[in-house]
Amino acid sequence: MEFDLIERIRRHTDVHRDDVVTGIGDDAAVVAVPAGRELAIAVDTLVEGIHFPVGTSPADIGWKALAVNLSDLASMAATPAWALLALTLPSPDEAFIDGLARGFAELATPFRLALIGGDTTRGPLTVTVTVHGFTTPGQALLRSGARVGDAVMVTGTLGDAAAGLRCLAEADAAPYAGLIDRLNRPTPRVAAGQALRGIATACIDVSDGLIADLGHICKQSKVGAEIDPALLPFSSAMLTHFHDADAIEFALAGGDDYELCFTVPFEKANDVAADLARVGCGATRIGRIVEGGAVRVIDASGATRTPARAGWNHFA
């Protein structure tokens, strides 16, 4: 049965790449890293009821399991190449496997990302994806390069996924479909990450919440950051269904956005926003890098805002 499930997945996700010497079917994959390139590798595990709600469609699970990993490659300015998929399943449900594989393939195919191996086993529903991508030597975006005076910027809009999660509890969730879709099918900002290569001084993807993830940049760069809540970018769906105070809370600490938070020299902020608008996601300046070691949210009056929570805690 295990090999039947693997074959079902392979049929849905069959992408040919010349750099895959040996893919699914042997004890290990064999791949060829192009000359003059470095390899970026990321892995994420999604557990039912923690990283995606019980009842999420198999196709959405497949999409999201890959998307969160591609977002990590995006934050490093890496080009996706290969993936490994490990599934823990309560039972060998062929319909579930077909749906998950279709969702995975929907996102993988435009990036020419090849699934080259993985594993299946029995247990609580868990999906683990490992992705591999190529970077230009010395050009990977890191968390450690932010400098005092840099602008802090984000791609897209913030808070939609956290708002969508709350909306799932509504008796009629149909009016909130746009927000819920941002939760189930985040868009990895791969093109934006590559456009920031050589320009951004630091970068991270927003998975655990803006304050938490920007805090990682601050820690690695040994700087602080100040965020103006009035500058946070919100979608029309967010502004339609939620008051400003809720929207700000979702944006600062909600997580699951998978947008990029990055720093650039302040004088380049407008040009970067224009460049990223051309790749389809746009970018907004939301603050600046300062001396210190913490992220502070300061409004126009100079008052400091403290969110109800700092972000996602994996072991809370």
N, C-alpha and C positions, 0 to 999 in steps of 0.2 A: 504493500500500500504506500509506503514512504516513497518508493521510486515512481509510482504512478502520480503522486502529488507533485514531485519534482518535475516530471515530464509535463504536467499541466501548466506549471509555472513557466517552464522553458518555452512552451509553444506561444504563450502570450507575450513574452519579453525577449524574443529572439532578435537582437540587434547585432549586425555584423560589423566588426572592426578589425582592420588589418593588424592592430597591435595586440590582439588576443590570440596567442599561440594555441592554447588549450583552454577551453571554457568548461561548462557544465558537463559532467560525465566521468571525470577522473577524481582522484583523491585530493588534488589541489589544482587550482588554475595556474596557467603559465602565461605571463604577459610581458610585453616589451616596452620599457620606458624609453620614449624618444630621446635621442642624443640632445644634450644641452637643455634638458628640462629637469625640474625637481618634482617629487611626488608629494602631494598633500593628501592625508588620510584622515577621515573622521568617522565616528561611529555613534549611533544613538539607539536607545531601546525605548519602545513605546509599550506601555502596559494598559490593558483594558481597565477602565474605571479610574485611571490616574492621568494618563496622557491623552486618552480619547474616551468620550462617554460610552457607557454600555448602550448598544443599539445603533452605534455609528455604522453606516453602510460599509461593506467590505471594500468597495472601490475607493471610498474616501480614506479608509485606513491605509490602503496601498499607496495612494497619492501622498498622504501626510508623512508616512514612514520614510519615503524617499525625500520629500520636500525639506524636512527638518535637517537632513544631512546635506542636501545641496546648498541649503542656507549657510551651513558651516563653511563649505567650499567657497561660496560667494564672498563671505567675510574675509577670506584669505586671498581673494582675487585669483582663484584657481579655476581651471577649465575642467568640467566633469569628464570622466572617462569610463570607469568600471564600478560595479557594485557587487556586494555579497548580501544575501538575504537569509536570515535565520528566523524560522517560525516555530513558536510553541503553541500547539492547538489542543483544545479540550477533546476534539474528535476529528477524524479525517473527513471534513465536510468539503466535498468537491465543489459545490456551488459557491461556498465562501472563498475557496482558493481561486476559482475563476474570477470572481469579482475583485478580490484583492490584487491579483496579477494584472487585471485590466487597468485598474486605477494606477498601479505602479508604472505600467507601460505607457499610459497617457502622458505622464510627466517625463519618463525616461527617454522616449523616442525623439522629441524635439532636440534633446541634448546629445543624441547619439550615444547614450550611456548604455553600456552592455552589462547585463547581469551575468557574472562569470562563475557563480557558485553559491553555496550556502548550506543550510541544514534544516531539518524538520524533526520535531519531537512532540511528545504529549505533555500537556500541562495547562495552566491558566493562560489565556490568550495574550501572547507577547510577540512583538515584532521588532527584530533588531536588523538594522541596515548599516553596512560599512561602505563608504564611498571613497574612491580614489580619483584624484584630479591632478592636472599638471600645472606647475607654476614656472615662471621665469626665474632663474637663479637670482637670489637677492632681492626679488620684487614681491614676495608674498607680503600681504598686509598683516601686521601684528597688532597686539594690544599695547605695545610698550613704547610707541613713538610720539605720543601726544605731548605738546609743549605749551607752556603758559602763553596765553594770547590767542591760541587756536580757536576757531569756531567749532562748536559741537553741532552736528547735523544728523538728520535721520531721513531715510527714504520713505516714500509712501505716506500712509496714515497710521496712527497708533491707537491701540485700545479696542479695535474692532473684534478681535478674537475673544477677549475676555467678556466683552459685551454680548457677543454671540452665545457664549457659554451660559450666561445668566438668562438669556432669552429662551434657551431650550426648556426652561422650567415653565414657560407660559403655556396656558391651555391651548392657545392658538399661536403657534410659532411662525406661521406663514408670513406675517408682515416683516419679520426679522430675518428673512432668508439671506439677504446680502451679508449681514453680520455673521450669521451661522456658517455661511460658505467660507468666510475668512478664517473661521476656526477650523473647519474640516479640510480646506484646500488652500493653505497658504502658498504664496508665490515666492519662490526663492529668487533673490535679486542677483542672479549670476552675472548678467550683463552690466549691472551697476557696479558690482565688485571689480570687474575687469576694467571698467572705465575709470575707477579710482586708483588703479595701479600707478605708482609713481607720483600721485597727488595727495592722497590721504596720508596723514601721519600716524593714524591708528584706526582700527576698525574692529567691530564685533557685531554679531547678529543679536537681535532682541528676542530672546527666547524666554527668559525668566522675569522680564519686566525691565523697563528703561533704567530705573534707578539702580537696580541690581547689576545689570550688564554694563552700564556706563561706569559703575563702581569698579568693575574688573579692569577697564581701561585705566582708571585713575590709579588703582593699586599697582598695575604693571608699569605705568609711566611715571609714578611717584608725583602725581599732581592732584588737584581738586577740580571740581566742575560746578558751575552755576547754571541752572536751568530756569527759564522764564516760562511759567505755565501758559501765559497768553500766546506764546509762539507755537505751542504744540499743534501738529496738524491732525485734523479730524475729518473723517469721511462724512458725506452728506447723510448716510444712513445713521451714523452715530448722532449727529446733530438733530436729526428728525426724532429719534426715540429717547434721547437722554439729555438731562440738564448738564450744563457746563461742569458742575462739581463732580458728577458721576463720570463724565467723559475724561476729565483730568485724572481721576483716580484710576480708571481703567488704563490710561496711557502710561502713567508713571509706574504702576505695579502689577498690571494685569498679566503680562507675558503672552506668549504664543503668537506674537505678531510676525516674527521672522522677517522684520525689516532690518536694514543695516543702520547702526549708529556709528558715526565716524567723526574724525576730527581733521580739519584742513587749516592751513594758514588763513587767518581771518580775511585777508584781502582777496582770497580766491573763492570765497563762499558763493558769491553771485554767479561766477562762471561755472562752478561745479553744479549748482542748481540747474543752470541752463543745459549743461551737458547731460545730466541725468534725466531731464525732461525729454531729451531726444531719444533716450533708450527706454522710455515708457513708464518710468515710475516717479520721476521728480525727486526733489530733496528740499528740506526746510532747515534753516538755521534755528536752533532752539536754545542756544546758550553759548557759553565760552569756557575755556580751560583757565583755571586760576591756580595760584599757589595753595598748598594744603594737601589733604588726602581724602576728602569726602565729597559726595555729591549733595549739593544744596539746591532746593527749589525756592526761588525768590521772586515774588511778584513785583509789579511796577512800583508799589509803595515801599518796597524794601523789606516787607514782611516775609518770614520764612515759613513755608508750608511743609508740614510733616504728614506724608501719606499714612493711611491706616495700616498698611503693611509695606514692607520693603521689596516684595517680589516673591517669586516661587521658591519654596524650600523643598528640595527633593526628599527630605527625610522628616518633614514636619508631620 
